[in-house]
Amino acid sequence: MADKDEHVIEALGKTRVVIKNGKVVEVGKPKIEYCPIFDKYRGIKKLTPEHVKGNIEFRIKDFGMCTGDRTLRMKDFLSFGVSETLNTLTEEGLIDAAVTVCEGCGTVILTESELIQGIGGRVSGLLSTTPLEEVIEVIGKENVLDPETARISQVDGVLKAIDMGYKRIAVTVISADDTIKLREVESQHTGVKIYIFVAHATEVTKEDAEVILDHADVVTGCASRYIREIGTERGFFRAGDSIPIFGITEDGKKFLEIRIEKIGGLKEKKDAQIPKPLI
């Protein structure tokens, strides 16, 4: 049985981290040694458990990650990623709702751009969580899939969003199976369009990478060897050098182009650094 206050995430090199009662109680071993994002923003040249622990403790102190003091809203800033793109699509009125995940809530249905940015832009790879009443209150119980357990199910979250009347639904997922199930849901609901955004793709198998690239609209390359290789081979629209994001469908490509235009274009990087190793 899970602890009453336990949050399990994967961060900084897909390191498994467990947070209980606002304290980091377990840190695994990073699966990649180098991430250009953390080099750029934190000056970390090689990821170690100590670096991971320090960064997570900083996030807990800075914006209350995995606690009832969580700062949930964040204004847009000049960056490029899944949450930033969803933020822009919401502001532009191109999607009705975003189904994503938040510590203390699990799967949530969001319609406010600053919540989408503040939640998704600060935490990646949430594996499991338990209810935090203060966080649920801000988001609204009606917008949380299961306030009693804070369970994570993106498919059930999309079904709830459909029941709430939303038609153009963006959803963030991390599994290949979810992309298949979501396309089935879409085919069963006339007038509903589901836009699938896949993040946290590091370590997916070749088979799962192919499934993801067959079904998703937007996919982040992360440190995934196969997403990068197959995405490039298939000639999908690609933005970014160090951490590429692929626009798989016409909608996906359009969404990324809209975000790029919003931030005034992406700069080409000479000798762009990529994660090591790619797995």
N, C-alpha and C positions, 0 to 999 in steps of 0.2 A: 504493500500500500504506500502511495506517495506521501511525502511529507506535506503538511498543511501549507507550507510556504517553501516551495521548491521549484526552481526554474532551470531548465537544461538548455543550453545553447551551444552552437558551434560557431566559433569566431577565430579570426587571425590564424589563417592557415588550417582551417577546419578543425580547430582544437576543441575538444569537448570540455565544457565548463559547467559546473553546478554551483548555483547560488541559492543559499538558504538564509532567510531572515536578514537579507541585505549584506550577507558575507559570502565571499568566494570560499567554498569548502572543498572544491575538487577541480584540478586542472590537468587535462591530459597532455599528450605530446603532440605538437603541431605536425600536421601531415605534409605541409610544405615549409620550406626554409626561408623563402623570400617572397614578400608581397610588395609590389611597387606602391600600392596605396599607403601602406603603413611606413614605408620608407619616406614617401613624399611628406606625409602629414606628421609623422612621429619620429622620423629619422632612424627607424629600426632597420638594420641591415640584415639581421638574421633572427628569425622568430624562435623564441625559447619559451618554455613554460613560465619563466619569471616575467618575460615581457607580456605574455598573455594575461597573467594574473594582475600585473600592474595596470594594464590598459582597461581591464574590466572593472577594477577597483576605481579607476578614474571615472569611468562612465557612471558607476553607482553614485559617486560623490558629485559629479558634474550635473547629471540630469535625472538621477534617481532610478536608473535602470533596475528593473526587477524589484521595485519597492513601491509602496503606496505614495511616495513623494514624486513619482515619475512626471516629468515635464513632457506633455504629450504634443503640444503644438509647436511648430517651427515654421518660420517664414522661408520662402524659397531662397536658395542661394545658387550662385553660378557653379553648378555641378551637373554631372550627367550619370544617371543610373535609373534603375527601375522606379524607385519611389519618386524621384524627380520628374520622370516622364509621366507617371500617373497623376502627380500633382498638376502638371501642365494640362493634361487631358481633361481633368476635372474643371480647372479654371476656364478652359476653352469650351466647356459644355459638350465634349465629345464622348464622354461616358457618364452614365447615371450613378454608378456606384463602383467602389473598389472593394473586393473581398481579400483581406490580408490577415496577418496575425499580429498579436500584441501580447507582451508579457502581462500576466495578471488577468487576461481576457480569453486568450486562445484566438479562435477565428472570429473576425469582426467584419461588419459591413459598414464602410465609410463613404460619406458624400462630401466631406469638408476637406479642401486641399491642404490646409495647414496640419490637420490630423494625419492625413496620408503621409505627408513629408516628415512630420515629427515622430511618427511611429516607425515607418519603414526605413527612414534614412539613418536611424540610430542603432538598429539591431538587425542582424541577419542570422538565418539558420536557427530559429526558435524550434526546438524539438518537442518540448513539453513545458507546461506551466500550470500554476494553480491560481485560484481566484484572488484578486486584490480588489477589495470593495471600492477603495478610493478611485482606482483606475476605471473600473466598470462604471462607476457613477458619472465620470466625466464623459465617457464614450456613450453611455446610455444603455441600460439593460436590453432595450429593444433592438440594439444594434450588435449585440453579442450573441453568437450562436448558442452558447450554453453557459450562462452566468454561474450556474451551480458548480460546474466542473472545470470550466475554462479549457475544454477539449479543443483540439485542432483537427478540423476536417474541412478542407477547402471545397470539396464537392458538396457537402451538406450546407456549407456557407453560401454557395452559389444558389442552391435550391431555396434557401431561406430568402436570399435577395430577390429571387424570382417571385416568391410568395409575397414579398413586400411591394411588388409591382415594378421593380426595375427591369429594364429591357436591354440596355447596353451595359454589360457587366465586365469589368476587368478583374482578373484574379491572379494572385501570385501563388506559385506552387514550386515545390522542389523535387517532386517525384514524377517519373515517366508514367506510372500507372494513372496518376491524377489527370494527366493530359488526355489520355484515352477516355476516361470516364466523363470528363467535362465535355468532350465532343459528342458523346452519347447524350448527355443532358441537353445540350444545345439542339440536337436533332429531334428531341422529344418535345420541345417547347417552341411552338410557332411564334415568330416575331421577336424571339430572344436572340441576342448576339453575345457570345462570350469571347472575350479577348484574353488569351492565356499568356502570362508573363512568367518565365522560368528563371529563377535566380538560384544562387548557391549550388552551382552545377559541378563543383570540384569533385572528382572521384567517381563520376558516373561511368558505367561500363559503355563499351562501344554500342551494344544493343540498345541500351537505354538512351544513349545520345541520339541514335537514329529515330527512336520512337518520339523523343522530345522534338526533334527537328521536323518530324512528319506532322505534328499536331499543334505546336505552339505558334504564337504570333511574334513574340519577342523573347530572346534567350541571351543571358549573359554568359560570356566565355569563361569567366572566373579563372581557375587554374586547371580547367578541364582540357586534357589533350584531345579527346575525341570531339567535343563540341567545337573546338577551334578547327581541327582538321576537317571534319565533315562539313561544317558550316562554310569553310573556305572553299572546299572542293565543289560544293553545290552552288557556289556563287551567290550566296545570300547577301543582301545589303548589310554592310558592316560599318560600325562607327566605333572609333577608339582604337588605340594602338596597344597599350599595356594590358588593359582589360577590355577586350572587344565586346560589343553588344550587337547581336544579329537581329535584323528585321526579317523575319521568315516569310510572312505573308505580305500582301500589298498593304493591309491595314497596319501591320507591324512596322513596315518600312515608313509609312506615312507618319505614324506616331513618333518614331525616332526623329524624322526630319522636322516635325513640328517642334520638338524639344530642342533640337540643334539650333533651329531658327530663333527660338526664345532666348537662348543664351548667347546668341551672336556668333555661332559657328564653333567648330572644334579645331584646335590647333594641331597641325601635324607635329609629331614628336620625332626628332632625329635620335637614332639609337635608343628607341623606346625599350625600357626594361620590362620583362615579363616575369610572372611568378616562376619560382623554381622549387622543386621540379613540377612539370605538368603531369597531372595524374588523372 
